[in-house]
Amino acid sequence: MRHDLGSTQQNSEAINLENSALQLVVRPDLGGRIDQLRDKKTGQNWLWHPPDYDESQTRTLALGASFDGNWTGGWDEIFPNDVEGEFRAYQLVDHGEFWSQAWGVKSHVPFDLHLELMCHTVPVHVKKRIQLHPTEPEFTLTYSFQNQSDQEIPFLFKQHAAIAIEPGDEILLPNCLIEPVVLDFSRIIGRDGKTQFPTALDAAGNEVNVQHTRARSSQLQEFFYSSELAVGECGISKSRLENGTTPLRSTLKLRFDTADFPYVWVFQSYGGWCDRYVLILEPCTTMPYDLETACQKGTAAILQPHETQTRTLTVRLE
């Protein structure tokens, strides 16, 4: 059955997208985010939420609310900025405005959902499409950004997928360079500068490997950028024993054009940040997190006057 709403409707109910391989639960009321991502073959629930998360609850947040103070996991997106503050003619809010605002539902069919949002901090109209493959464990996210002004708009757009992890999970990145986002935050990497993934340098100059997740008891935390990606992909891979003897591997992989997302940010809290045990995968248009600095370095994404841009990524369970 097709639900074509004609004009956009606000929706506070969760929307289920499901085939024989995977299940998505989307929350238009919670920033249009993917709230649940379940592999029906393995039973793996890929997205992290805090222990006290109540998925039946909605919320109403003012534009400019604190991201960390209201964060409940799931798969958010960040646009048009990360760091709040005045930027050119715009007053930008914490982690942008996608995550805190209710999205309108334009249409919904069994494997296809269209959402949209008119931004307040910048004159940009955004459409988001979640298209589930009818039979494969795969879905595609497509975003359309329309600049409705006569001015160019520099921006940052990134995925913010909070992944439920276990010790020893493998962080999947192609050949690339990595560097700490803020060295004072890092507890594994100890020196500024770029290194070849998966190695970095600790404070003493010794090589450390950042490819596998650490135990919660380590109380570590890390946050690095990756750039110069050989191919556009990132992910997480888990291995466990089935029936105590048979190795079972499950993988979440994001694939994209590096013209759309030339960087991947990887945030890791192994109990060290706010007692959270989570990893966040963040394919991104822009580096670093400060938009003004990115403009100075020529690494900000740009919407030209009245331009419409489309950016796409595909998510697959393997």
C-alpha positions as CSV (number, residue, x, y, z in Angstrom):
1,M,0.0,0.0,0.0
2,R,1.3,3.4,-0.9
3,H,1.0,6.3,1.5
4,D,1.5,9.4,-0.7
5,L,0.8,12.3,1.5
6,G,0.7,15.0,-1.2
7,S,1.7,17.8,1.0
8,T,4.2,17.0,3.7
9,Q,2.8,15.7,7.0
10,Q,4.5,15.7,10.4
11,N,4.7,12.2,11.8
12,S,5.5,11.3,15.5
13,E,5.2,7.6,14.8
14,A,8.0,5.2,14.0
15,I,8.1,4.0,10.4
16,N,9.1,0.4,9.7
17,L,11.0,-0.5,6.6
18,E,11.6,-4.3,6.4
19,N,12.5,-7.1,4.0
20,S,13.5,-10.7,4.6
21,A,17.1,-9.7,5.4
22,L,16.9,-6.6,7.6
23,Q,14.7,-4.2,9.5
24,L,14.9,-0.4,9.8
25,V,12.9,1.7,12.2
26,V,12.9,5.4,11.2
27,R,11.8,8.2,13.5
28,P,10.7,11.4,11.7
29,D,10.1,13.0,15.0
30,L,13.7,12.4,16.2
31,G,15.5,14.2,13.4
32,G,14.4,11.7,10.7
33,R,17.0,9.3,12.0
34,I,17.3,5.6,11.6
35,D,16.6,4.5,15.1
36,Q,17.0,0.7,14.7
37,L,19.0,-1.4,12.2
38,R,18.6,-5.1,12.7
39,D,20.1,-8.0,10.8
40,K,17.4,-10.6,10.7
41,K,19.8,-13.4,9.8
42,T,22.0,-13.0,12.9
43,G,19.7,-11.0,15.2
44,Q,22.4,-8.3,15.4
45,N,21.1,-4.9,16.5
46,W,23.7,-2.5,15.0
47,L,22.8,0.8,16.5
48,W,23.6,2.0,20.0
49,H,21.3,3.6,22.5
50,P,21.9,4.4,26.2
51,P,20.5,1.8,28.7
52,D,17.7,4.1,29.8
53,Y,16.5,4.8,26.2
54,D,12.7,4.5,25.8
55,E,12.0,4.0,22.1
56,S,8.3,4.7,22.7
57,Q,8.9,8.3,23.7
58,T,9.0,11.3,21.4
59,R,10.5,14.7,22.2
60,T,10.2,18.4,21.3
61,L,13.5,20.4,21.3
62,A,14.1,24.0,20.6
63,L,16.4,24.8,17.7
64,G,19.8,25.3,19.3
65,A,19.4,22.6,22.0
66,S,22.5,20.9,23.3
67,F,23.4,17.8,21.2
68,D,25.3,15.9,23.9
69,G,22.7,16.8,26.5
70,N,19.9,15.3,24.4
71,W,21.7,12.5,22.5
72,T,20.1,9.1,22.6
73,G,22.0,7.3,19.9
74,G,20.7,5.9,16.7
75,W,21.8,7.2,13.2
76,D,21.7,11.0,13.1
77,E,23.0,13.3,10.4
78,I,24.7,16.6,11.0
79,F,24.1,19.7,8.8
80,P,25.1,22.5,8.0
81,N,27.7,22.6,10.7
82,D,29.2,20.9,13.7
83,V,30.4,23.7,16.0
84,E,27.7,26.2,17.0
85,G,28.2,30.0,16.6
86,E,28.1,32.9,14.2
87,F,29.3,32.0,10.7
88,R,29.1,34.8,8.1
89,A,25.4,35.8,8.1
90,Y,24.2,32.7,9.8
91,Q,23.7,31.8,13.5
92,L,24.5,28.1,13.5
93,V,23.4,25.8,16.3
94,D,25.0,22.8,18.1
95,H,25.7,20.0,15.7
96,G,23.4,21.6,13.1
97,E,19.7,21.4,13.0
98,F,18.8,18.0,11.4
99,W,19.0,16.0,14.6
100,S,16.7,18.1,16.7
101,Q,13.9,18.9,14.3
102,A,10.9,16.8,13.3
103,W,11.0,15.9,9.6
104,G,8.0,15.8,7.3
105,V,7.0,12.6,5.7
106,K,6.4,13.1,2.0
107,S,5.6,9.5,0.9
108,H,6.0,6.0,2.2
109,V,5.8,2.7,0.4
110,P,7.0,-0.7,1.7
111,F,10.6,-0.3,0.7
112,D,10.8,3.4,0.1
113,L,10.5,6.5,2.4
114,H,10.8,10.2,1.5
115,L,11.3,12.8,4.2
116,E,12.0,16.5,3.9
117,L,13.0,19.5,6.0
118,M,13.2,23.3,5.4
119,C,16.2,24.5,7.4
120,H,16.0,27.5,9.6
121,T,19.6,28.4,10.1
122,V,20.4,28.4,6.4
123,P,18.1,28.8,3.4
124,V,18.3,25.2,2.3
125,H,15.5,22.7,1.6
126,V,16.5,19.1,2.1
127,K,15.0,15.9,0.9
128,K,16.0,12.5,2.3
129,R,15.2,9.2,0.7
130,I,15.7,5.8,2.4
131,Q,15.3,3.0,-0.2
132,L,15.4,-0.6,1.0
133,H,16.4,-3.3,-1.4
134,P,13.5,-5.7,-1.8
135,T,15.4,-8.8,-0.9
136,E,19.1,-8.0,-0.1
137,P,20.5,-6.8,3.3
138,E,21.1,-3.4,1.8
139,F,19.6,0.1,1.7
140,T,20.5,3.4,0.0
141,L,20.4,6.9,1.6
142,T,20.0,9.8,-0.9
143,Y,20.0,13.4,0.1
144,S,19.1,16.4,-2.0
145,F,20.1,19.9,-0.9
146,Q,18.6,23.0,-2.6
147,N,20.1,26.4,-1.9
148,Q,17.1,28.8,-2.1
149,S,19.3,32.0,-1.9
150,D,21.4,34.2,-4.1
151,Q,24.5,33.5,-1.9
152,E,26.9,30.5,-1.8
153,I,26.6,28.5,1.4
154,P,29.6,26.6,2.7
155,F,28.5,23.6,4.8
156,L,29.4,20.4,6.6
157,F,27.3,17.3,6.2
158,K,28.1,14.0,7.9
159,Q,26.6,10.8,8.9
160,H,26.5,10.2,12.7
161,A,25.9,6.4,13.0
162,A,26.2,5.3,16.7
163,I,27.3,1.6,16.5
164,A,26.9,-0.9,19.3
165,I,30.3,-2.4,19.8
166,E,32.1,-5.2,21.6
167,P,35.8,-5.6,22.5
168,G,37.8,-6.6,19.4
169,D,35.4,-5.4,16.7
170,E,37.3,-4.4,13.6
171,I,37.1,-0.8,12.3
172,L,37.0,-1.0,8.5
173,L,38.7,1.7,6.5
174,P,40.5,1.6,3.1
175,N,44.1,2.8,2.7
176,C,44.0,6.3,4.1
177,L,45.7,8.8,6.4
178,I,44.4,9.4,9.9
179,E,45.0,12.2,12.4
180,P,43.6,13.1,15.8
181,V,40.7,15.6,15.8
182,V,41.7,17.2,19.1
183,L,44.9,15.8,20.7
184,D,43.7,16.7,24.2
185,F,40.7,14.4,23.7
186,S,42.8,11.4,22.5
187,R,43.8,8.7,24.9
188,I,45.3,6.3,22.4
189,I,46.9,8.5,19.8
190,G,49.5,10.8,21.5
191,R,50.9,13.0,18.8
192,D,49.5,15.3,16.1
193,G,50.2,14.6,12.5
194,K,49.0,12.1,9.9
195,T,49.8,8.4,9.9
196,Q,48.8,5.5,7.7
197,F,45.8,3.7,9.0
198,P,45.7,1.5,11.1
199,T,48.8,2.7,12.9
200,A,49.3,5.9,14.8
201,L,51.9,7.2,17.4
202,D,51.4,7.4,21.1
203,A,52.8,10.1,23.3
204,A,56.2,8.4,23.5
205,G,56.4,8.0,19.7
206,N,55.7,4.3,19.7
207,E,53.4,2.8,17.1
208,V,49.9,1.9,18.2
209,N,47.2,0.1,16.3
210,V,43.7,1.7,16.2
211,Q,41.9,-0.9,14.1
212,H,40.2,-2.8,16.9
213,T,37.8,-1.6,19.6
214,R,39.0,-1.7,23.2
215,A,37.2,-3.0,26.3
216,R,35.0,-0.7,28.4
217,S,37.3,-1.3,31.4
218,S,40.1,0.5,29.5
219,Q,38.3,3.8,30.0
220,L,39.9,5.0,26.8
221,Q,38.5,7.4,24.1
222,E,39.7,8.4,20.7
223,F,38.5,10.6,17.8
224,F,40.3,10.7,14.5
225,Y,39.8,12.0,10.9
226,S,40.6,9.9,7.9
227,S,41.4,11.4,4.6
228,E,42.9,10.5,1.2
229,L,40.6,7.5,1.1
230,A,41.7,5.0,-1.6
231,V,38.0,4.1,-2.0
232,G,34.8,5.4,-0.5
233,E,33.9,2.9,2.2
234,C,34.0,2.3,6.0
235,G,32.4,-0.1,8.4
236,I,32.6,-2.3,11.4
237,S,33.1,-6.1,11.5
238,K,32.3,-8.5,14.4
239,S,33.4,-12.0,14.9
240,R,32.0,-14.4,17.5
241,L,31.7,-18.1,18.0
242,E,28.4,-19.8,17.1
243,N,27.6,-22.9,19.2
244,G,31.0,-22.3,20.9
245,T,33.0,-23.5,17.9
246,T,32.0,-22.1,14.6
247,P,33.3,-18.6,13.8
248,L,30.5,-16.2,12.7
249,R,31.4,-12.9,11.1
250,S,29.0,-10.0,10.6
251,T,29.8,-6.7,8.9
252,L,28.2,-3.4,8.5
253,K,29.6,-1.5,5.6
254,L,29.0,2.0,4.2
255,R,29.9,2.7,0.6
256,F,29.9,6.1,-1.1
257,D,31.6,8.2,-3.7
258,T,34.6,10.1,-2.3
259,A,33.4,13.1,-4.2
260,D,30.3,13.1,-1.9
261,F,32.1,12.1,1.3
262,P,35.9,12.6,1.0
263,Y,36.5,12.1,4.8
264,V,35.5,9.7,7.5
265,W,35.5,10.7,11.1
266,V,35.7,7.9,13.7
267,F,34.6,8.7,17.3
268,Q,35.3,6.0,19.9
269,S,34.3,6.0,23.6
270,Y,35.5,2.9,25.4
271,G,34.0,4.1,28.7
272,G,36.2,7.2,28.7
273,W,33.7,9.8,27.5
274,C,30.6,10.2,29.6
275,D,30.8,6.5,30.6
276,R,29.6,5.6,27.0
277,Y,30.6,2.5,25.2
278,V,30.0,3.3,21.6
279,L,31.7,3.9,18.2
280,I,30.4,6.5,15.8
281,L,31.1,6.2,12.0
282,E,30.9,9.6,10.3
283,P,31.5,9.8,6.5
284,C,31.7,13.6,6.0
285,T,32.0,16.3,3.3
286,T,34.3,18.5,5.3
287,M,37.4,18.6,7.6
288,P,38.0,19.9,10.2
289,Y,35.0,20.3,12.4
290,D,35.2,24.1,12.5
291,L,33.5,25.5,9.3
292,E,35.4,28.7,9.2
293,T,38.7,26.9,9.3
294,A,37.5,24.5,6.7
295,C,36.6,27.4,4.4
296,Q,40.1,28.8,4.9
297,K,41.7,25.5,4.0
298,G,39.4,25.0,1.0
299,T,37.9,21.8,2.5
300,A,34.3,22.9,3.1
301,A,31.5,21.7,0.9
302,I,29.8,24.6,-1.0
303,L,26.3,25.0,-2.3
304,Q,26.3,27.6,-5.1
305,P,23.4,30.1,-5.4
306,H,20.2,28.2,-6.2
307,E,22.1,25.0,-6.7
308,T,20.7,21.5,-5.9
309,Q,23.2,18.9,-4.9
310,T,22.6,15.2,-4.3
311,R,24.8,12.9,-2.1
312,T,24.3,9.2,-1.7
313,L,25.6,6.3,0.3
314,T,24.7,2.6,0.3
315,V,24.6,0.5,3.5
316,R,25.0,-3.3,3.4
317,L,25.1,-6.0,6.0
318,E,27.5,-8.9,5.1
